[in-house]
Amino acid sequence: MKKTGLNKVLNSAEVLIMAFGAMIGWGWVVSSGEWIESAGVFGTAIGFVIGGITIYFVGMCYAELTSAMPAGGELLFSYKALGKNVAFICSWTMLLSFVGVVCFEACSLPTVIQFIFPSFLKGYLYSVGECDIYFSWLLLACIIAGLITFTNIKGLKAAMKLQTVLTAMIALAGIILVAASVLMGDSSNLKGQLFLSSDPLDSIKGCLSVAAVAPFFLFGFDVIPKAAEEINVPLRKVGKILLLSIILAVSFYALVVIAIGFALDKNGIAASSQGLGLAAADALSKLFNSKAMANVVIIGGICGIVTSWNSFLIGGSRTMYYMARANMLPSPLGRLHQKYQSPSGAILLIGIISAAAPFFGRQMLVWISNASSFACCIAYFISSLSFLVLRVKEPLMARPFKVKHWKTVGFSAMLLSTLMILGFVLPNTGADLSFQEWIIILTWSVFGLLFYLFSRAKYKERFGRIV
């Protein structure tokens, strides 16, 4: 990879916070009740552990590859293993994953504000499907998009200051919920909802249904390889931090679900689902017998939206930046800000896309989010394959973090990535993509082909040139 000029500014704690903040978004607030109804309290916790193991195998491949090639992420992994054409495909699909999440979070934040301030919506403009678009809703989304974009242009260190404060608030909200459930919760509330039912087969199916979706709530650890060149930490330690971030995220989700089970009985979970569907918030409200306490969890969820938004903007902009440096995308996207040495062109473009996304309504953003999850699984598969190929092709490559039993790890990561892909492709899996989501994937693929042909024609032999 060519000398890029990115500054090494991140310490160990900031690397961990960046990845953990990416994985802990709004899902633990809005989806926890649904998970419990699908699998029970312990069934959900076990499901997340199984899903976490899936991601952990992929994470081990990433940990070794990142320590060996600390610049470029999937672009460099797949380039060295499989060539520049596959590298373009891998990076382009991963770019959809990151941009899709940024767009989803841009739409989620003003939606969450509605939960706290029901009168927030002012100035009806138009409707997209069943979603009404209001001026106040768009204004807030654009303002926050502008602030996060500006913060990132000021450099990764500035972005991490924001990330650190907000991640601390998420952790505090989670700790309050768990501690309150231990001190004031009642284990009798678990009766009838430890697992889906008394039938072992139904319970196993419920547990596996959560395990199938859990990996999609654990995407985000892969922001570390994108920012690896900016990490001022020994390379062996970077791999360990990446894996630790996955363990912490799985633990967070599991503990939150168990805490909700101690606070709300089966009827309470059902009542929460019939309301706003914010079981974590309703649990804290009941524990303290105060509706105001629900806002502690909601504020933690808002912080989770911003940390995911911030981390995926970091990852997406670096992916775009490295592709441009390799002459796979137009060169302005590979330029650094003169003062802040940040990839400002790529950051600004993704920032503009995130500001435009809310104009299309919430349903469109759900489609984009699902399509981006599918794209991420494709990139995981290619990266896992690259891990195996490089172990054979370049056995003497320096690997500061070296995985033991690499064949087992690599093939397991490929198999599990394939299963995630099949979950999107096969019908009636619960994660299968809709017609609209396939249209988004097809459209993104067409744009990718156009950029590929444009760059091959413009840069000729310099296309995909990575030193």
N, C-alpha and C positions, 0 to 999 in steps of 0.2 A: 504494500500500500504506500502511495506517495506520502511524503511529509505533508501533514495537513495543518499544523499550527495550532491544534487544539491544546488547551492548557490542562495540565494535571492538577486538579483542584479538589477532588473528593477524597475524604478520609473513610475509614472503615464504617463508622457509624452512619455516615451519609449514604454510602452505597446500600447498606441494609435498609435504611429508611426509604430510599428511592424505590427499591423493589417491593418492600412490604406495603408501602403506600399505594403502589400500583395494583396490588392484588386485593386489597381491602377497600372496596368501593362502597356502593349503596346497596349491594345485594343482601348483606347480612341484616339490613333493616327491612327491606321490602319482601324478601323471599323466604325468610326463616320459617314463618308460619306455614307456608305452602310445603316446604320440605318436611316439616313435622307431620303434616296431614298425609303426606305421601309415604313416609317411612317410619314415623314415630321418632321420639327424642333420641334414644340410643341408636336406632336404625339410621338416622340422619348423621349422627356423629361418626358411626362406623363407615357410612357411605362416603363421608368427606375424607376419612383416612384412606380408604381404597382409592378414591380419586386423587388424593395427594400422592400416593405411591406411584400412580400412573405418571403424574407430572414430575415426580422425583427422578424416575428413570431418564426421562427426557432432560431434566435438569442436570443430571450427572454428565450426560454427553456435552451439554452446553458448558458446564464447569471446566471440563478438560480442554475443550476447543477454545474457550475464552482465554484460559491461561497460556495456551500455546500461540494464539493469534489475537492479541489484545487490541485490535483495531478493525472495525468493519463488520463485526458480527456475522450473521448468516451469509452475507455477501462474500466474505473472505473464506469462511468455512467451505461453502459449496464450490467456490471458484477453485480452490486448491485441490479439492477432491474430484469434482465432476466437470469443471470447465466453466467458461464464461457464460454460455447460453443457459445452463441450469442455474448458475449464480443469479442471472437476471430474473428468471422465473421465481426463484426462492425469495429474493429481495422484494420483488414486485408484489408477491402475495403477502409477505410480511408487512409491507407498507399499507396494504388495504386493512390489515388487522389493526395497526396502530391508528391510522386515520379514522377508521370506523369507530373505534372506542372514543376517540377525541370528540367526534361528532355526536355520539350517543350521550356523552357526559354534558356536552354543551346544551343538549335538550333536556337532560334530566334535572339540572340544577334549578331552573325556574319552575319546573314542575313540582319539585320538592317544596319550594317556597310557598306554593299554594296550600300545602298541608298545614303550614304554620300560620299563614295569613290568607284565609279563604277569600277575603275581599281584595286580594292582590291584583287580580285580573281586571284591567281597565282598557277600554278602547278596542272593541271588537273590530277586526279587520277582514278576515275571511276564514274559510274552513278548508281543511285538507282531509277528506274522508270524514270521519267522525270527530276529528280534532279541530277545535276552534282556536284560531290564532289571534292573540291580543297584542296590542302595542306594548303594554307594560311587560309582557312575557318576553317579547323579542328584544326590547330595550335592555332588560337585565342580562339576557344571554349574550348580547353583543358587548356590553360593558365588561362582563367577566371574561369573555374571550379576549378582549383587548388587553385587559390587565394581565392575564396569564401569558399572553403572547409577548407583551412588553417586558415582563419579568424574565422570560426565557431569553429574549434578545440581549438582555443585560448580562447574560452569562449563566453557566450552570451553577455557579456558587450562589447567585441570587435566587435561582429557582429552588435550590435546595434549602435555603432559609425558609421559604414559604412551605416547602414540603415537610420540613422538620416540625414546624409549629403545628401544622394541621394534623400530621401523623400522631403527634403527642395528644392532641384533642380526641382523635379516634380511639387511641389506647385508653385514655382516661374514661371515655364513655363506656367502653367495653369492660374496664376494670370495675367501674361503679355498678354496672349491670350484674356481673359475675359475683362481686362481693356482696351486693344486696341480696342476691338469690341464696347465697350460702347462709347469710345471717337472718334473713327474714322470709325466705322461701319455705316451701313445705314439700317434703319428698312424697307425700300422699298425692300430690298433683300429677305425679308420674303414672299413677294407676291407670291402666287402660291405654297408655300412649308411649310405653317404652319402645314397642315395635308396632308395626302396622296392624297386626292382629295376632291372635293366639295360634293361627295356622302358620307353621314354620315356612312353608313354601311361599305364602303371601308376604311374610316378613322379609324373606330373602329377596323377593321381587322388588319390594319397596326400597330396601337398602340399595339394591343395584340401580334402581331408578335415580336415586340421589347420586350414587357413584358415577353414573353416566353424565350428569350435568355438572358435578363438582369441578372437573378440570377447567370448565369455561369460566368459573369464578376465581381460578388460580392463575390465569394468564397474567403476565406482567413481570415475572422474574427475568424474562428475556430482555428487559430494558438494560440490564447490566452489560451484556456483550456490546450493545450499541454505544454505551458510554465508557467502555473499558479504557479507551485511550486517554480519558480524562480522569481516571482513577489513580490516585497516588498511594497505592497499597501494593505490597508484594503479590505477585501473580498467583502464587499458590493459595494465598489467603482470599483472593477474589473468588475462586471456585468454592471455597468453604462458605463464604458469605452468601453466595447465590443459593446454595442448598439450604442454609439456615433460614433464608427468607421464606422458602417453601414450607419448612417445618413450622415456622411461626404463624404463617397465614392459615395453615390447616388447623393448628391449635386454636387460633382465634375463633374461627368459624365453629369448631366443635364445642368450645367452651360457651360461646354465646347461645348455641342451640340448647345445651344442657341447662343453662341458666334460665332460659325461657320456660323449659319444662318444669323447673322448680317453682316458677312464679305463676304459671297459668295451667289450669287443668284442661282436659280435653274440650270441655264446653267453652272455656275461655279462649282457646286457640281457634275454635270454630267461629265464635263471635267476632274475634279480631279479623278473621279472613272475610267475614261478611261486611265488615266496616271498611277501613282504609287499607287493611292488609298489612299493618305495621306491628307485627307481633312483638318485636323487641321493644318498641316504644310502649306498647300496651302493657308489657310485662313490668317495666320499670314504673309505670304509672300505678299499677296495682300494688307493687311492693311498698311504695311510699304513700299510697292512697292519695295521690296528687296528680292531676292531669298535667300540671306544669312540668313534672319530671319526665314526661314523655318527650319533651323538647330536647332533653339532654342527649337522648339516643338520636333524635332527628338531626340535631346539630352535628353529632358525630358522623352521621350518614352524609350530611352535606360536605363535611371535611373530606370524607372518603371519595366523594365525587370529584372534588378538586384535586386530591392527591393522585387519583387515577388519571384524570385529565392532564395534569402536569407531567406525570411520568410517561404517559403514552405520547405526549407532545415531544418530550425529550427523545424517546425511542424512534418515533416517526421521523423527526427532523434529522436525526443522525443517519437513519437508513437512507433517506432521500439525499442527504449530503454525500455519503460515501458512494452512492450510485452515480452521482454527478461527477465526483472526483475520478471515478473509473470510466467516465465518458459514456455512461449508460443513460443519463438524463441530461437535459440542457445545462450548460456550464454555470449560469447564474445561481443555480441551486447548490453549487459547491463552493460558493464564496463565503468568506468569514467577515464578520463585522470588524471594521478597522480598529475600533476602540475596545470592544468587549471580546473579540476573538470567538464569537459564537456563530454557528451556521445560520445567519440571520435570514438569508434568502429562503431556505427550507422552512425555518420557523414561521416566517411571515406568511408563506403560502398556506401552510397547515392552519395557521391562525385565521386566515381569511375563510378557509373552508369551514372551520368550526363556527365562525360567526354567521355563515350563510346557512348552515345545517338546520337551525331551528325554524327557518322560514318554510320548511317542508313538512313540519308537523311531527308528532311523536311516533306515529305508526311507521313512517318512512325510516326513522332512526332505529326502531326495533329491527326492521329488515336489514339495515346496514350492519347493525351489531351482530346479528346472526351470521350474515355473510362474512364478516370479518373474522368471526370465530372459526369458520370453516377454512378460511385462508390461512389462519395461524396454524391449524393442524397440518396443512400441506407443508408449510415451512418447517414445522417440527419433524415431519417425516423425512424431508430432504436433509435437514441438519443431522438427524440420527443416522441416516445412510452415509453422510459425509464423515461422521465420526468413525464408522466401521471401515470405510474405504481408506481413510488416512492412516488408520492403524496398520493396514496391510501395505499401502502405497508408500508411506513415510514412517516406518517403525522407529527411526532414530530421531524424529522431530522432538525438539525440547518440549516437554510437557510438565511444567512446574506443579500442576495439579493432575495427577495421573490416576485414572480409575482402575480399580482392581476388577478382575473377571470381566474384561471389556467386551468379550463376545456376548456374554449373558446380558450385560447392561445394554449394549447396542441393539441387539436383536429384540430385546424386550421393549425398548423405546420405540423401535420401528413398528412392532406388533401393536403396541398400545396406541401409537399415533394412527395406525391403520384403522383400528377399532373406532377411534374418535371420528375419523373421516367417514367410515361406514355409517356411523350414527346420524350424520347429516344427509347421507345419500339414500340410505334404505328407508322405505316408507314405514310409518307407524312405530318409530323408535322413540318418539317424544322430542327428538332434536332434529328431525328431518326438515329440510329446507322447503320453504313455500315457493310458488311460482315466481313471486316478486323478488325473492332473495336470489333465485337462480338468474333472473334478469340482471340484478346488480352485479353478480359474479361475472356474467357474460360481458356486460358493459365494461367492467374493470379490465377484463382480459383483452377486449378490443383496444382499449386505450393503451394497455401494456404493449400490445403488438405494434401499435402506431409509434409509440416511443421507441420501441426496439428497432423498427425499420428506419425511423428518422435518425437515430443515433448511429446505426450501422452505416447509413449513407453519409452522414456528416463527418463522423470521426474515423471511418474506415478502419485501418489497422490499429488505431488507438482505442477503438471500442473494447471495453472490458480490460484495458491494460491496468494491471495492478502490480506494483513493485513491492 
